[in-house]
Amino acid sequence: MQWLLQEFEDTQKLAEALDRLELPYTWHKVVPFVGELIPEPTVPDPNNVVMFGSYSLWRYAENKSYWPGVFKISPFVEEDVWHPYLLNGVDALFLTVQEVPEKLPEDDKLWFVRPVADSKEEAGRVKSSGEIIATAKNVLSLDLEDIPIGSLRHNTQLMLTEPVRIEKEWRLWAVDGRIVTYSLYKEGSRVVYRHEIDDDALEFSQHMVDLNPDYSQAYVIDVCRTATGLKLLETNCLNAAGFYAADLVKLASAIDGVGKFHSGMYQLS
């Protein structure tokens, strides 16, 4: 597998794991808004390339027909099989940025708000309805051509749900239908990165993966513990999600295995 990395603190950690596995990689900068890489990579086999860095890399991977390139995912709230297990989504309010000022009451109610798509336009967070409306009005005051790629746009669909108290949050990495590593990243209100997980949370997460085998070949799944039990928080693009305290040697080895398997099938066909 050929690894193309955009330089961040997290990808530096991934590079250390690749060094331990003796897997080659190259560093690249991304030209803002244009999406080109500097330096331009030399790719002998586009069917055996993976990219890590910002979410926008998927456009470059798609333009170059790289495989796997970036493992794309669909919005988790559209996956019916997961609906009974979602922390947020079943009773959510879905509004585009354009619809927010007209349809969201301007009061002091608190909402957990995030874009429906895994587009990294804005991180999920708790905001008052007034703050959400103010943000929407700021976006709507801009002409579409003046809004940078990767920012909230007029037609961005938002999901708004009742805030829920969370006891623990974990991030897990699924590759080829199997959880390969995990990390605790929040305990109550404290951000803590530890390579640990409760046994039932690991079993729950693998069950979520088993329920939806065709979702994506590789992705990140976030789960949490609440007063009413374990819940699925969201899914994220594996190529652009923070690693926290994951075992990156296990993760890199699993992803490299995907490339070797695909390369073998490609040669046989």
N, C-alpha and C positions, 0 to 999 in steps of 0.2 A: 504494500500500500504506500502511495506517495502522500506525504503529509505537508500541507501548506498552512502556515501559521501566521496570524496577524498578532503583533506583539502587544500583549497585555500581561498583567501580573499573573492571571490564571493560566494563560498559555505558556508562560515561563515555567510554571509548575508542570504542565503537560510535557514540555520539552525535556525536563529532567527525567520524567518517566520513560520517554522515548529513548533517551540516552541509555537508561538502564536496560532497555529491551534491545538496544543496538538497532533502532529503527531510524532511518534518515528522514530529515525534515528541512524545510527552508523557511526563512522569515520574509514577510512581505508587508508593506504599508498599503493602505487602501486610500485611493484618491477620493475625498469627500464628494458626494452627489454623483460623481461619474462612475465610481465603483471599480475602476481599473486597479490592477495590482502593480506595485513597484518594489523590486524589479518584477517584470513579467516572467512567470514561471515557465520553465521548459518541461513539458509534460509528454513523455513518450507513450503513455497509455492512459487516455482519458477515462477508461473503464476501471481505473484503480487509483482514484484520487479522493482524499478527504480533506476538508477545510475546517479550521477552528478560528474563531474570532468574533467579530460583530455579526449580528443577525443578517445584515445586508449582504453578506457573502453569498447567500443563496442565489441572488441575481447573477452574480459572476459565474457560479457553478452551473446554473441553468443555461446561460448563454454559451458556455464552453462545452456543454453536454458531459460534464464530469459525473462519474458514478463512484461511490455514493454522493460525493460532493458535500452537500448539506442534507441531512435527513429531515425532510419537511413533514409537518404534521398538520392536521385539521383542528379547528377549535374543539377543545374537549367537551364543551357544553352541547355540541351537536352529536355526540356519541350516546345514543339512547341506552346502550347497555350499561353505561356508567351512571345514569341519572339517579338510581336509588342510593348511590354512595356519595354523591357530591355534597361538599360543605356548602357551596354556593352554586346556584344555577337552576334548580328545579322551580323555585318560586321567585326567580330573578325578574327584574325589570330591564328590558333591552331597549335602548334608545341610541340613535345616532347622535353625534355632536350637534347636528343641525336641529334635531328634535328636542334637545334638552331644555332650552329656554322656554319653549312653549308647553311642554308636557310635564316637566318636573316642578312640583310646588316649591316655591322659594321660602322655606322655613328652616328650622334648626335641626331637622332630622339628619341623623348620621347614616351614611351608606358606605359599604365597601364597594369601590368602583375600580374597574379595570377594562381594557379593551378586550373584546371577545377573541379576536385573532391573536396568535402568539407573534405579534409584530414588534414588540418592545417599544411601542410608541409612548407608553407611560406605564410605570410600575403600578401594580395594584396597591391601593391604600384606602384608609378610612377618611372620608371627607364629609363635610356638611353639604346639604343640598345647595346652599348659597355659594359655597366654594366651587361646586361642580358647575353651577350655572355661570359663574364668573369666568371659569376656565373656558367653557364652551363659547361664551361671548367673545373672549379674546381670540379664539381660533377663528370664529366666524367673521371677525373684523378684518381678517387677512384675505387677500386674493389667493386662490389656489396655487397660482404660479409662484407665489412668494413663500409658500410653506415648504420647508426643507423635507426631503425624503426621510422617512422614519419618525416624523412628528405627527401629532394628532391632526386629522383633516376633517373637513365638513361631513364626510360620509363615514367616518370611523364609527363602528358600532361599539357601544359601551354596555357592560353588564353591571347592574347595580343591585346589591343584595344587603340584607340586614347583617350588621357586624356580629360575629360570634366569638366568644372567648375561647382561645386555643391554648392548650396546655403544653404541647410539644409539636414541633414541625420537623419533618425529615425530607430530604431529597434523595431519590433513588434513580439509578441509571439502568434502563432496560435495553438489552441488545439481543436480537434474535429470540425474543420471547422469554428471556431469563434476566432476573435482576443480578447484575454483576458487581455492583458496589453501592454504597449509601453514605449519607452523612446526616447527623443531627445538625440543624442550623438555627433553631430557636427553642427556648425553654421558657414558657410564659412570655414575658415581655423582653427577656434578655436574648440577645443574639449570641449564640455559642456554636462554635464549629468543632464537633467531635466525631470521630469515626466510630459511631455506635448507633444501635437501633434496638428497640424492644422487639422481642421475638414475635409477638402478635402483629406488630406493625409491619414487620418483614413479610409475614405470611399474608397479611391483608394486601400488601402492595403486589406481591406475586399473583395473588388472586385477581387483582384488577388487570394485570397484564394478560393473564390467562383468559379473562372474559372477552378481551378485544384483540385477538391474535393478528388481525390484519391492519391494525391502526398505523404502525410504522415499524420499520426494521430496527430502529434505534431511537430512543427518546428519553426525556427526563420526566419523572412523575413525582409530584410533591404530595405527601399525605400528612395528616395531622391527627392528634388526639384531642377530643373535646369531652365535655361532660356527658354527652350522649354516645360516645364511642369514636371509633376510627372513621375518618372521612377522607375522600379524595379532594385535594385542594385545586390542583391544576396540572397540566402537562406543559412542557417547554421543549423548544428545539435543543437537542443535545449539543449541537455545535456552538451554541452561543450562551449556554447557561453556566452560571458560576459553579465551580467545583467544590467549594467549601472544604470538607475534610474527607473527600472520597479517596479511595485507593486508585490512583491514576494509572498504576502499572496494570492492574486488573482491567481497567476500562480500556486503555490503549491496546492491550493484548486482545480483548474481545472484539474491538473495532477492526484491528488488523486481521483477525480471523475472518470477519465478514468479507474483507477484500480478497483474501486467499481463496475462500470458498467460491466467491463469484468469479474470480479469475479462472479457476479450474473449470467451472461450468461453461464459461465463455469460450475457453479453448476447445472444449469437447463438442460444442454445438456446431 
